[in-house]
Amino acid sequence: MNQNTIGGSAKAVGDKVQQGVVRMTGDMKNQAEDAINKAAGAAQEFVGQAKEGAQDVAKAVQQSAADVEEYIRHAIEKSPYTTAFVALCAGFMIGRMGSNHD
């Protein structure tokens, strides 16, 4: 073996090692980018689900408020004197709880 052969072989081995390192670091970079993209997609999906959940809750609260309003309206229309008496009693009780008696 002459020096050119040894040098060429060493260079070839060095090139193979360098290619392996580049391939490995490139793969690691691609894997890291893929992981980042997956995490970003999962976060975006979570935000979307949270928004949908909040919208569902808001709709449910709105519907409940409308149902309560309809019930109260019906109760007042059906028996206005009883409703006024109950409101008066409730106001009286609230007033008694808030006042200080020595």
C-alpha positions as CSV (number, residue, x, y, z in Angstrom):
1,M,0.0,0.0,0.0
2,N,1.3,3.4,-0.9
3,Q,0.6,6.7,0.8
4,N,-2.0,7.6,-1.9
5,T,-3.9,4.5,-1.2
6,I,-3.8,4.9,2.5
7,G,-4.7,8.6,2.2
8,G,-7.5,7.8,-0.2
9,S,-8.9,5.1,2.0
10,A,-8.7,7.4,5.1
11,K,-10.4,10.1,3.1
12,A,-13.1,7.7,2.0
13,V,-13.6,6.5,5.6
14,G,-13.7,10.1,6.8
15,D,-16.3,11.0,4.1
16,K,-18.4,8.0,5.1
17,V,-18.3,9.1,8.7
18,Q,-19.1,12.7,7.8
19,Q,-22.0,11.5,5.6
20,G,-23.3,9.4,8.5
21,V,-23.0,12.3,10.9
22,V,-24.8,14.7,8.4
23,R,-27.5,12.1,7.8
24,M,-27.9,11.5,11.5
25,T,-28.0,15.2,12.5
26,G,-30.3,15.8,9.5
27,D,-32.6,13.0,10.7
28,M,-32.5,14.4,14.2
29,K,-33.3,17.9,12.9
30,N,-36.2,16.4,10.8
31,Q,-37.4,14.5,13.9
32,A,-37.3,17.6,16.0
33,E,-39.2,19.6,13.4
34,D,-41.8,16.8,13.1
35,A,-42.1,16.7,16.9
36,I,-42.6,20.5,17.0
37,N,-45.1,20.4,14.2
38,K,-47.1,17.6,16.0
39,A,-47.0,19.6,19.3
40,A,-48.2,22.7,17.5
41,G,-51.0,20.8,15.8
42,A,-52.1,19.2,19.1
43,A,-52.1,22.6,20.8
44,Q,-54.1,24.1,18.0
45,E,-56.6,21.2,18.2
46,F,-56.8,21.6,22.0
47,V,-57.5,25.4,21.6
48,G,-60.2,24.5,19.0
49,Q,-61.8,22.0,21.4
50,A,-61.7,24.5,24.2
51,K,-63.4,27.1,22.1
52,E,-66.1,24.7,21.1
53,G,-66.6,23.6,24.7
54,A,-66.9,27.3,25.8
55,Q,-69.4,28.0,23.1
56,D,-71.4,24.9,24.1
57,V,-71.4,26.1,27.8
58,A,-72.4,29.6,26.8
59,K,-75.3,28.3,24.7
60,A,-76.4,26.1,27.6
61,V,-76.4,29.0,30.0
62,Q,-78.2,31.2,27.6
63,Q,-80.9,28.5,27.1
64,S,-81.2,28.0,30.8
65,A,-81.6,31.7,31.4
66,A,-84.3,31.9,28.7
67,D,-86.1,28.9,30.3
68,V,-86.0,30.6,33.7
69,E,-87.2,33.8,32.3
70,E,-90.1,32.0,30.6
71,Y,-91.0,30.2,33.8
72,I,-91.0,33.5,35.8
73,R,-93.0,35.3,33.1
74,H,-95.6,32.5,33.1
75,A,-95.8,32.5,36.9
76,I,-96.3,36.3,37.1
77,E,-98.9,36.2,34.4
78,K,-100.7,33.2,35.9
79,S,-100.8,34.6,39.5
80,P,-99.6,38.2,39.8
81,Y,-100.8,38.7,43.4
82,T,-99.1,35.6,44.7
83,T,-95.9,36.6,42.9
84,A,-96.1,40.1,44.4
85,F,-96.6,38.7,47.9
86,V,-93.6,36.3,47.5
87,A,-91.4,39.2,46.2
88,L,-92.5,41.4,49.2
89,C,-91.7,38.6,51.7
90,A,-88.3,37.9,50.1
91,G,-87.5,41.6,50.2
92,F,-88.5,41.8,53.8
93,M,-86.4,38.8,54.8
94,I,-83.4,40.2,52.9
95,G,-83.8,43.5,54.7
96,R,-84.0,41.8,58.1
97,M,-80.8,39.8,57.4
98,G,-78.9,43.0,56.4
99,S,-79.9,45.1,59.4
100,N,-78.0,45.2,62.6
101,H,-80.0,44.7,65.8
102,D,-78.3,45.6,69.0
